[in-house]
Amino acid sequence: MAIAIYPAIIERAGDGTFSVFFPDLPGCTSAGETIQEAALNAEEALAGHLLVSSQYGDEINRPSDMDHIEQDPEVKEVARILVRVEAPGKAVRLNITLDEGLVAAIDRVAKNRSGFLAEAARHELVARKVIPA
């Protein structure tokens, strides 16, 4: 996986909470009760957005230089931050061996073995704190 760093803008919401958006990634948003919580939640939102985009084959915009992002007068900006993410890489074909009963069980619950195994591996790596949630 490659490391990417995306600029994000934290703004004050009408109810006093904070929301985060990524100018380079329309639809990728997050929020929090505090600025710190919003910034921390932005990491998870960014990772999830890039993962889903790559799974669906969507084009992923490259991060802009923060200095070139213009300020929107309608946005009540409170901070600009850089959010680091391990961006999904290209798929690598593997040849693995599994017990036939395990394969049958996977086939009963999943349409795509590779996707199921990748999701299971991600879940286990998060549980072992090898990769961020």
C-alpha positions as CSV (number, residue, x, y, z in Angstrom):
1,M,0.0,0.0,0.0
2,A,1.2,3.5,-0.8
3,I,1.0,6.4,1.6
4,A,-1.1,9.4,0.5
5,I,-1.7,12.6,2.3
6,Y,-4.9,14.5,1.6
7,P,-5.8,18.0,2.7
8,A,-9.1,18.3,4.6
9,I,-11.1,21.3,5.9
10,I,-12.7,21.3,9.3
11,E,-15.7,23.6,9.6
12,R,-18.1,24.5,12.4
13,A,-21.6,23.1,11.9
14,G,-24.7,24.9,12.9
15,D,-25.2,22.8,16.0
16,G,-21.7,23.6,17.4
17,T,-20.1,20.3,16.2
18,F,-17.5,20.1,13.6
19,S,-17.6,18.5,10.1
20,V,-14.7,17.6,7.8
21,F,-14.6,17.4,4.1
22,F,-11.9,16.6,1.5
23,P,-11.9,19.0,-1.4
24,D,-10.3,16.4,-3.7
25,L,-12.8,13.7,-2.8
26,P,-16.4,14.7,-3.2
27,G,-18.7,12.8,-0.8
28,C,-15.9,12.0,1.6
29,T,-16.9,13.6,4.9
30,S,-16.7,13.1,8.6
31,A,-17.6,14.9,11.8
32,G,-17.0,15.1,15.6
33,E,-18.1,16.8,18.7
34,T,-14.7,18.6,19.0
35,I,-12.1,19.7,16.4
36,Q,-9.8,16.8,17.6
37,E,-12.5,14.2,17.3
38,A,-13.4,15.5,13.8
39,A,-9.8,15.3,12.7
40,L,-9.4,11.7,14.1
41,N,-12.6,10.6,12.5
42,A,-11.4,12.1,9.2
43,E,-8.7,9.4,9.0
44,E,-11.3,6.6,9.2
45,A,-13.5,8.3,6.7
46,L,-10.7,8.8,4.2
47,A,-9.5,5.2,4.5
48,G,-13.0,3.9,4.0
49,H,-13.7,6.2,1.1
50,L,-10.5,5.2,-0.8
51,L,-11.1,1.5,-0.1
52,V,-14.7,1.5,-1.4
53,S,-13.7,3.7,-4.4
54,S,-11.0,1.2,-5.3
55,Q,-13.3,-1.8,-4.9
56,Y,-15.8,-0.3,-7.3
57,G,-13.1,0.8,-9.7
58,D,-13.8,4.5,-9.3
59,E,-11.2,7.0,-10.3
60,I,-9.5,8.4,-7.2
61,N,-8.3,12.0,-7.4
62,R,-4.7,12.7,-6.4
63,P,-4.3,15.0,-3.3
64,S,-4.0,18.7,-4.0
65,D,-1.3,20.9,-2.6
66,M,-3.0,22.6,0.4
67,D,-1.6,26.0,-0.5
68,H,-3.6,25.9,-3.8
69,I,-7.0,25.2,-2.3
70,E,-9.1,28.4,-2.3
71,Q,-11.2,29.4,0.7
72,D,-15.0,29.2,0.2
73,P,-16.6,32.3,1.7
74,E,-19.7,30.2,2.6
75,V,-17.7,27.7,4.7
76,K,-16.9,28.6,8.4
77,E,-13.4,27.1,8.3
78,V,-11.8,26.5,11.7
79,A,-8.8,24.5,10.5
80,R,-7.1,22.9,7.5
81,I,-5.4,19.6,8.2
82,L,-3.4,17.0,6.3
83,V,-4.8,13.4,6.7
84,R,-2.4,10.5,6.1
85,V,-3.8,7.2,4.7
86,E,-2.5,4.0,3.3
87,A,-4.1,4.1,-0.1
88,P,-5.2,0.8,-1.6
89,G,-2.8,-0.5,-4.2
90,K,-3.5,-2.6,-7.3
91,A,-4.8,-6.1,-6.9
92,V,-2.2,-8.9,-6.8
93,R,-3.1,-12.3,-8.0
94,L,-2.4,-15.1,-5.5
95,N,-2.5,-18.9,-5.7
96,I,-3.6,-20.3,-2.3
97,T,-4.7,-23.6,-0.9
98,L,-7.7,-23.9,1.5
99,D,-9.6,-26.9,2.9
100,E,-12.5,-27.7,0.6
101,G,-15.0,-27.4,3.5
102,L,-13.8,-23.9,4.2
103,V,-14.1,-23.0,0.5
104,A,-17.7,-24.3,0.5
105,A,-18.6,-22.3,3.6
106,I,-17.1,-19.1,2.0
107,D,-19.1,-19.8,-1.2
108,R,-22.4,-20.1,0.8
109,V,-22.0,-16.6,2.2
110,A,-20.0,-14.7,-0.5
111,K,-20.4,-14.0,-4.2
112,N,-16.7,-13.2,-4.4
113,R,-14.1,-15.3,-2.7
114,S,-11.3,-12.8,-3.1
115,G,-13.4,-10.0,-1.7
116,F,-14.4,-12.1,1.2
117,L,-10.9,-13.2,2.0
118,A,-9.6,-9.6,1.7
119,E,-12.3,-8.4,4.1
120,A,-11.5,-11.1,6.6
121,A,-7.7,-10.4,6.3
122,R,-8.4,-6.6,6.9
123,H,-10.6,-7.4,9.9
124,E,-7.9,-9.6,11.4
125,L,-5.1,-7.1,10.7
126,V,-7.2,-4.3,12.4
127,A,-7.8,-6.6,15.4
128,R,-4.1,-7.3,15.7
129,K,-3.4,-3.5,15.4
130,V,-1.2,-4.1,12.3
131,I,-3.3,-1.6,10.2
132,P,-5.5,1.3,11.4
133,A,-9.3,0.7,11.7
